[in-house]
Amino acid sequence: YQLPVVDCKKNTTPPPPITYNGQSTTVVERCDNSAVTIATPAQPGFEFQWQLNGTDIAGATSTTLSVK
């Protein structure tokens, strides 16, 4: 018997983009104390946990996050 081995491409979905004021972003800088809302589109199979400096924000598990 011969069993062919074939390398398959990884089927990874890219993470959803984060938006601020309707624009895709990775950084939001603010100098005042006004509220900022960032969002990401809901995607099947994804669960969300927002973080601040690498630490989970308690209860921040929706597709939007408003912060001051």
N, C-alpha and C positions, 0 to 999 in steps of 0.2 A: 504494500500500500504506500501511496505517496500522499502526503498532506501538505498542500501549498499553504504557506504563511504569507499573508498580505498585510502590510502596514496600512492602517486606516487613518484618515485625517481626523484630528480631534474635532468634535462637534461642540465647540464652546460658543455660547452666545455672548456678545460683547455687553458690558454693563450699560444700563440705560443712561442717557445724558442727564446732567443736572442743569436746570435752567434758572436764570435770574432775570426778571423783566423780559421774559420771552426769548432770551439769548442763551445758548449753551455756554457753560463756564466751568472752571475748576476752582476759581478763587473769587470771593466777594470781599471787597475792602470797603469799610464804612468808617467815617470819622465822627459821625454824630450818633445820637441815641435813637434815631428813627427805626421802626420795625423793618425787618427784611424778611421776605418770604422766598424760599427756594423750593424748587419742585423737581420731580422726575416722573416720567410717564409710567403708569402701571403696566406691568408686563406679566403674562402668565408664568408661573414657576419662580417668580422672584418674591422675596420677603425683604422688608426694608428695616434698617436700623441706622439712624443718623448718629454721627459721632462728632465730638469736639476734641480736637487734639489727640485723636486715637482712642478716646474713651466714649463708650456708649452714653447717649443722652437718654435718661429714663423716660419711658413712654413714647419716645419719638420713633414710631414704627409705621407712619403713614407715608404717602407719596409726597407730602408737602411738609415744610418746617418753617415756622415763623419765629424769629429771634430778634432780640434787641441788643 
